[in-house]
Amino acid sequence: MYGLWTADDDFCDDAGIASMMIFIGPSTRSWTWTGPKLARAGYILIADDISNQPLTMTYKSGWPPYGGKYTVNAQFEFESEDIFETDGKNLRVELDMQLGCMKIYDSERIYGKLYKQHSVSNTLAIDSD
């Protein structure tokens, strides 16, 4: 999940925005009575001056995926204003690591369809070591 993700052009056209990028940072782990919980700091940028702010994504960890698709239920907290109007509800984050695709959605709306930028993500990972 770590890295830079950019929105699909068709998604941006449908949403009426020029572009959207989300950077998802490394995870931090905490423990709850129901098991491990992960949080990842990140940053969202939506062109046309809609958003430019830090975010935190929190979700329960499960078994690590071994290729293919997996989905987590996550809460997104934004520093200054809520970009995803969720009323505190969890969103589904579906990842297909083989295709490098991430979809963020709930039962009513798709909040993002993004593709991982592997070369930039790999450079950021190397530079942070």
C-alpha positions in Angstrom: 0.0 0.0 0.0 3.0 2.3 0.6 3.8 4.8 -2.1 2.4 7.4 -4.5 -0.9 6.7 -6.2 -2.5 8.8 -9.0 -6.1 8.9 -10.0 -7.4 7.3 -13.2 -8.2 9.9 -15.9 -11.8 8.6 -16.4 -12.4 8.9 -12.6 -11.1 12.5 -12.6 -13.3 13.4 -15.6 -16.4 11.9 -13.8 -15.5 13.7 -10.6 -14.9 17.0 -12.3 -11.3 17.4 -11.1 -8.0 17.8 -13.0 -6.1 15.2 -11.0 -5.8 13.5 -7.6 -2.7 12.0 -5.9 -2.4 10.2 -2.6 0.9 9.4 -0.9 0.5 6.6 1.7 3.4 6.3 4.1 4.8 3.4 6.1 2.5 1.7 8.6 2.6 2.0 12.4 1.1 -0.9 14.4 -0.9 -0.8 17.6 -2.9 -3.4 19.4 -6.6 -3.5 20.3 -8.6 -6.2 22.1 -9.7 -7.4 18.7 -6.2 -7.6 17.3 -3.6 -5.5 15.5 -4.5 -2.1 14.0 -2.5 -0.3 11.5 -2.3 3.4 10.7 -0.6 5.1 7.8 0.2 8.8 7.5 -0.2 10.2 4.1 -1.0 13.2 2.0 -3.8 14.0 -0.5 -3.6 16.5 -3.4 -6.6 17.2 -5.6 -6.0 19.7 -8.4 -8.3 22.6 -9.0 -7.5 23.8 -5.4 -9.9 21.3 -3.9 -7.5 19.8 -1.4 -3.9 19.9 -0.3 -3.6 18.4 3.2 -2.2 15.6 5.4 -4.3 12.5 6.2 -4.2 9.4 8.3 -5.7 6.1 7.2 -6.5 3.6 10.0 -7.5 0.0 9.5 -7.4 -3.4 11.1 -4.6 -5.6 9.8 -5.1 -9.1 8.6 -2.9 -11.7 7.1 -0.6 -10.2 4.5 -1.7 -10.7 0.9 0.2 -13.0 -1.3 -0.6 -11.4 -4.6 -4.0 -10.7 -6.1 -6.7 -8.6 -4.6 -7.6 -7.7 -1.1 -9.8 -5.3 0.7 -9.6 -3.5 4.1 -12.1 -1.3 5.9 -10.5 2.0 6.7 -11.2 5.3 8.4 -9.7 8.5 6.8 -8.9 11.5 9.0 -8.0 14.7 7.3 -6.1 17.5 9.0 -8.3 20.5 8.1 -11.4 19.4 6.3 -13.0 16.1 5.4 -12.6 15.4 1.7 -14.5 12.1 1.8 -17.9 12.8 3.3 -18.3 9.6 5.3 -20.0 10.7 8.6 -17.4 8.6 10.5 -18.2 5.4 8.6 -15.4 3.2 7.3 -14.6 3.1 3.6 -13.6 0.1 1.6 -10.0 0.2 0.2 -9.6 -2.5 -2.5 -6.1 -3.2 -3.7 -5.0 -5.2 -6.6 -1.3 -5.4 -6.2 -0.8 -7.2 -9.5 -2.4 -4.4 -11.5 -1.2 -1.7 -9.1 -4.7 -0.4 -8.6 -6.5 1.0 -5.5 -10.2 1.8 -5.3 -11.6 3.7 -2.3 -15.4 3.5 -2.0 -18.5 2.9 0.1 -22.0 1.6 -0.8 -23.0 5.0 -2.3 -19.9 6.5 -3.9 -16.4 5.9 -5.4 -14.0 8.3 -3.7 -10.9 7.4 -5.8 -9.6 5.0 -8.4 -5.8 5.2 -8.4 -2.8 3.6 -9.9 0.5 3.1 -8.1 3.5 5.0 -9.4 6.1 2.3 -8.8 9.2 4.2 -9.9 8.4 7.2 -7.6 7.3 5.0 -4.7 10.5 2.9 -5.0 12.7 6.0 -5.0 10.9 7.4 -1.9 11.3 4.1 -0.1 15.1 4.0 -0.8 15.5 7.7 0.2 13.7 7.2 3.5 16.1 4.3 4.6 
